[in-house]
């Protein structure tokens, strides 16, 4: 199975609740690379690269995050970049 890359935009109570740190911690534990950042409109944007099951596990962990909540998620498949780290921007 090939690695893929997806771009996500999370809407809801996702800033100021440890959301980016949860994303980073979970992604690193699943060997998912990419980044996550707060956006000025109150959303959180993330790009995640890895095996589909691992990326899905990161998103599930964020959906189960107890300090905030996700109203909706926008997602797009984008070309893999071959990155190796996951960072908070």
Backbone as a chain_set.jsonl record, in Angstrom:
{"seq": "XXXXXXXXXXXXXXXXXXXXXXXXXXXXXXXXXXXXXXXXXXXXXXXXXXXXXXXXXXXXXXXXXXXXXXXXXXXXXXXXXXXXXXXXX", "coords": {"N": [[0.838, -1.178, 0.0], [0.533, 2.228, -0.793], [1.861, 5.342, 0.443], [-0.062, 8.233, 1.249], [-1.185, 11.676, 1.022], [-3.062, 14.009, 2.81], [-5.055, 16.924, 3.105], [-6.529, 18.693, 5.712], [-9.18, 20.625, 7.127], [-10.308, 21.643, 10.126], [-13.292, 22.429, 11.729], [-14.908, 24.048, 14.434], [-14.748, 23.932, 18.023], [-11.704, 24.159, 18.248], [-9.369, 25.493, 18.738], [-7.01, 26.52, 21.183], [-7.358, 24.42, 22.933], [-5.589, 22.343, 23.13], [-5.542, 20.932, 20.794], [-3.789, 20.962, 18.514], [-1.475, 19.928, 19.677], [-2.311, 17.386, 20.426], [-2.772, 16.371, 17.86], [-0.155, 16.4, 16.811], [1.273, 14.721, 18.61], [-0.135, 12.277, 18.3], [0.159, 11.819, 15.55], [2.964, 11.562, 15.288], [3.337, 9.234, 16.806], [2.125, 7.415, 15.158], [3.714, 7.361, 12.958], [3.161, 9.285, 11.029], [3.674, 11.963, 8.852], [3.925, 15.573, 8.38], [2.098, 18.55, 9.085], [0.493, 20.867, 11.404], [-1.649, 23.633, 12.049], [-2.97, 26.646, 13.578], [-5.537, 28.66, 12.203], [-6.437, 31.971, 11.112], [-9.185, 32.284, 11.016], [-10.289, 30.772, 13.009], [-10.286, 28.06, 12.587], [-8.528, 24.896, 12.351], [-5.846, 23.825, 10.448], [-4.485, 21.006, 8.784], [-1.971, 18.99, 7.343], [-1.392, 15.715, 6.446], [0.685, 12.949, 6.001], [1.124, 9.626, 5.092], [0.406, 6.142, 5.67], [-2.913, 5.229, 4.749], [-4.531, 4.052, 6.863], [-3.166, 4.832, 9.161], [-3.289, 7.647, 9.032], [-6.064, 7.932, 9.209], [-6.39, 7.002, 11.826], [-5.207, 9.06, 13.277], [-6.992, 11.174, 12.762], [-9.319, 10.083, 13.906], [-8.528, 10.059, 16.608], [-8.419, 12.795, 17.067], [-11.095, 13.446, 16.719], [-12.107, 12.269, 18.975], [-11.089, 13.795, 20.963], [-11.314, 15.264, 24.095], [-11.364, 17.884, 25.086], [-12.205, 19.794, 23.34], [-14.252, 20.251, 20.411], [-15.271, 18.975, 17.22], [-17.005, 20.393, 14.63], [-17.225, 20.103, 11.853], [-15.369, 18.656, 9.102], [-13.23, 19.469, 6.515], [-11.774, 17.924, 3.721], [-9.122, 17.052, 1.51], [-7.425, 15.176, -0.962], [-4.001, 15.354, -1.614], [-0.868, 15.707, -3.428], [1.728, 13.483, -2.325], [4.609, 14.514, -0.417], [6.869, 13.393, 0.567], [7.773, 13.886, 3.124], [9.191, 13.694, 6.485], [8.821, 14.415, 9.123], [6.553, 15.567, 11.7], [5.099, 18.57, 12.394], [4.23, 21.363, 14.512], [2.909, 24.32, 13.469]], "CA": [[0.0, 0.0, 0.0], [1.319, 3.445, -0.913], [1.559, 6.467, 1.318], [-0.864, 9.302, 0.661], [-1.173, 12.932, 1.778], [-4.373, 14.651, 2.855], [-5.177, 18.222, 3.75], [-7.751, 18.782, 6.513], [-9.528, 21.844, 7.844], [-11.221, 21.276, 11.205], [-14.15, 23.508, 12.21], [-15.507, 23.792, 15.74], [-13.944, 24.44, 19.144], [-10.464, 23.435, 17.99], [-8.206, 26.303, 19.097], [-6.875, 26.785, 22.615], [-7.795, 23.254, 23.705], [-4.595, 21.286, 22.989], [-5.85, 20.179, 19.574], [-2.581, 20.801, 17.694], [-0.544, 19.052, 20.394], [-2.862, 16.03, 20.273], [-2.509, 15.969, 16.474], [1.282, 16.157, 16.662], [1.629, 13.542, 19.407], [-0.726, 11.084, 17.688], [0.784, 11.615, 14.242], [4.322, 11.032, 15.485], [3.224, 7.851, 17.278], [1.656, 6.577, 14.043], [4.656, 7.581, 11.85], [2.544, 10.162, 10.042], [4.402, 13.222, 8.738], [3.122, 16.705, 7.945], [2.061, 19.701, 9.988], [-0.807, 21.339, 11.859], [-1.553, 25.032, 12.457], [-4.173, 27.433, 13.776], [-5.81, 29.641, 11.157], [-7.006, 33.203, 11.661], [-10.649, 32.207, 11.057], [-10.703, 29.898, 14.111], [-10.157, 26.656, 12.22], [-7.189, 24.304, 12.4], [-5.493, 23.165, 9.2], [-3.49, 19.95, 8.95], [-1.599, 18.099, 6.246], [-0.901, 14.461, 7.012], [1.202, 12.023, 4.995], [1.428, 8.308, 5.633], [-0.513, 5.111, 5.211], [-4.287, 5.662, 5.021], [-5.028, 3.617, 8.176], [-2.517, 5.642, 10.186], [-3.889, 8.986, 8.97], [-7.426, 7.804, 9.754], [-6.273, 6.868, 13.277], [-4.943, 10.405, 13.803], [-8.246, 11.927, 12.7], [-10.213, 9.514, 14.931], [-8.071, 10.547, 17.917], [-8.832, 14.195, 17.174], [-12.553, 13.453, 16.886], [-12.386, 11.823, 20.341], [-10.44, 14.742, 21.879], [-12.366, 15.636, 25.041], [-11.337, 19.285, 25.519], [-12.84, 20.611, 22.314], [-15.122, 19.437, 19.567], [-15.216, 19.232, 15.786], [-18.321, 20.498, 13.98], [-17.113, 19.542, 10.507], [-14.008, 18.485, 8.586], [-13.02, 19.514, 5.069], [-10.594, 17.118, 3.398], [-8.722, 16.918, 0.115], [-6.204, 14.417, -1.239], [-2.992, 16.159, -2.281], [0.291, 14.867, -3.749], [2.715, 13.254, -1.268], [5.837, 15.311, -0.504], [8.009, 12.627, 1.061], [8.265, 14.458, 4.378], [9.488, 12.703, 7.53], [8.5, 14.939, 10.458], [5.266, 16.21, 11.9], [5.389, 19.787, 13.137], [3.216, 22.36, 14.832], [3.313, 25.615, 12.878]], "C": [[0.889, 1.249, 0.0], [0.9, 4.491, 0.108], [0.787, 7.521, 0.529], [-0.671, 10.566, 1.499], [-2.559, 13.55, 1.676], [-4.272, 15.987, 3.579], [-6.533, 18.251, 4.456], [-7.928, 20.202, 7.018], [-10.612, 21.445, 8.845], [-11.968, 22.516, 11.678], [-14.745, 23.102, 13.552], [-14.69, 24.466, 16.822], [-12.614, 23.697, 19.114], [-9.208, 24.253, 18.285], [-8.206, 26.555, 20.598], [-7.271, 25.624, 23.504], [-6.818, 22.085, 23.591], [-4.749, 20.455, 21.731], [-4.604, 19.928, 18.737], [-1.586, 19.858, 18.362], [-1.004, 17.599, 20.324], [-2.583, 15.51, 18.87], [-1.045, 15.583, 16.295], [1.696, 14.87, 17.376], [1.125, 12.263, 18.729], [-0.075, 10.786, 16.338], [2.177, 11.016, 14.39], [4.289, 9.583, 15.945], [2.771, 6.893, 16.188], [2.559, 6.7, 12.817], [4.024, 8.338, 10.685], [3.331, 11.461, 10.029], [3.448, 14.322, 8.286], [3.201, 17.851, 8.93], [0.624, 20.026, 10.368], [-0.637, 22.785, 12.314], [-2.936, 25.617, 12.703], [-4.311, 28.413, 12.625], [-6.537, 30.838, 11.773], [-8.535, 33.178, 11.751], [-11.176, 31.267, 12.144], [-10.656, 28.42, 13.796], [-8.729, 26.188, 12.484], [-6.981, 23.559, 11.089], [-4.401, 22.14, 9.459], [-3.23, 19.289, 7.605], [-0.95, 16.881, 6.871], [-0.51, 13.517, 5.881], [1.589, 10.717, 5.661], [0.496, 7.283, 5.024], [-1.936, 5.499, 5.611], [-4.805, 5.27, 6.41], [-4.424, 4.446, 9.307], [-3.071, 7.062, 10.204], [-5.297, 8.949, 9.551], [-7.397, 7.684, 11.274], [-5.996, 8.225, 13.927], [-6.237, 11.208, 13.831], [-9.236, 11.408, 13.735], [-9.829, 10.008, 16.32], [-8.479, 11.998, 18.115], [-10.337, 14.315, 17.359], [-12.951, 13.065, 18.302], [-11.776, 12.74, 21.4], [-11.505, 15.347, 22.791], [-12.393, 17.113, 25.428], [-11.985, 20.22, 24.528], [-13.809, 19.746, 21.54], [-14.976, 19.883, 18.116], [-16.652, 19.277, 15.268], [-18.296, 19.845, 12.604], [-15.644, 19.487, 10.101], [-14.054, 18.586, 7.07], [-11.762, 18.695, 4.788], [-10.383, 17.048, 1.889], [-7.499, 16.016, 0.047], [-5.258, 15.326, -2.016], [-1.772, 15.276, -2.543], [1.232, 14.696, -2.551], [3.98, 14.078, -1.507], [7.063, 14.536, -0.051], [8.591, 13.175, 2.351], [8.407, 13.369, 5.444], [9.108, 13.148, 8.92], [7.067, 15.421, 10.5], [5.498, 17.375, 12.83], [4.141, 20.583, 13.455], [3.718, 23.674, 14.28], [2.644, 26.752, 13.611]], "O": [[1.886, 1.305, 0.721], [-0.241, 4.525, 0.57], [0.959, 7.676, -0.68], [-0.061, 10.519, 2.567], [-3.152, 13.607, 0.599], [-3.507, 16.149, 4.53], [-7.553, 17.882, 3.875], [-6.953, 20.898, 7.303], [-11.685, 20.974, 8.468], [-11.353, 23.535, 11.991], [-15.048, 21.929, 13.77], [-14.013, 25.462, 16.566], [-12.413, 22.733, 19.852], [-8.096, 23.758, 18.101], [-9.253, 26.775, 21.207], [-7.498, 25.81, 24.7], [-7.174, 20.953, 23.919], [-4.149, 19.386, 21.615], [-4.379, 18.802, 18.292], [-0.926, 19.073, 17.682], [-0.187, 16.69, 20.18], [-2.203, 14.352, 18.697], [-0.738, 14.554, 15.693], [2.39, 14.031, 16.801], [1.865, 11.288, 18.6], [0.209, 9.63, 16.024], [2.525, 10.066, 13.689], [5.123, 8.782, 15.522], [3.007, 5.688, 16.282], [2.214, 6.198, 11.748], [4.311, 8.071, 9.518], [3.628, 12.01, 11.09], [2.322, 14.055, 7.867], [4.245, 18.093, 9.536], [-0.328, 19.543, 9.756], [0.389, 23.137, 12.896], [-3.933, 25.17, 12.135], [-3.314, 28.937, 12.128], [-7.17, 30.723, 12.823], [-9.118, 33.973, 12.488], [-12.375, 30.994, 12.197], [-10.959, 27.599, 14.662], [-7.844, 26.984, 12.798], [-7.824, 22.766, 10.669], [-3.496, 22.376, 10.26], [-4.155, 19.056, 6.826], [-0.068, 16.999, 7.721], [-1.267, 13.311, 4.932], [2.294, 10.705, 6.67], [-0.127, 7.526, 3.991], [-2.145, 6.04, 6.697], [-5.456, 6.081, 7.069], [-5.097, 4.729, 10.298], [-3.299, 7.623, 11.276], [-5.679, 9.844, 10.306], [-8.285, 8.208, 11.948], [-6.502, 8.504, 15.014], [-6.539, 11.857, 14.833], [-9.925, 12.2, 14.378], [-10.7, 10.34, 17.123], [-8.847, 12.389, 19.223], [-10.803, 15.195, 18.083], [-14.005, 13.476, 18.785], [-11.927, 12.493, 22.596], [-12.497, 15.889, 22.304], [-13.36, 17.558, 26.046], [-12.286, 21.362, 24.877], [-14.146, 18.641, 21.963], [-14.606, 21.022, 17.833], [-17.417, 18.328, 15.442], [-19.222, 19.126, 12.23], [-14.796, 20.172, 10.672], [-14.819, 17.878, 6.415], [-10.792, 18.77, 5.542], [-11.333, 16.992, 1.108], [-6.628, 16.089, 0.914], [-5.67, 15.991, -2.966], [-1.648, 14.207, -1.944], [1.503, 15.662, -1.838], [4.373, 14.312, -2.65], [8.189, 14.985, -0.267], [9.767, 12.959, 2.646], [7.835, 12.285, 5.333], [9.074, 12.32, 9.831], [6.445, 15.655, 9.464], [6.029, 17.206, 13.927], [3.129, 20.49, 12.76], [4.832, 24.097, 14.588], [2.854, 27.916, 13.268]]}, "num_chains": 1, "name": "protein.A"}
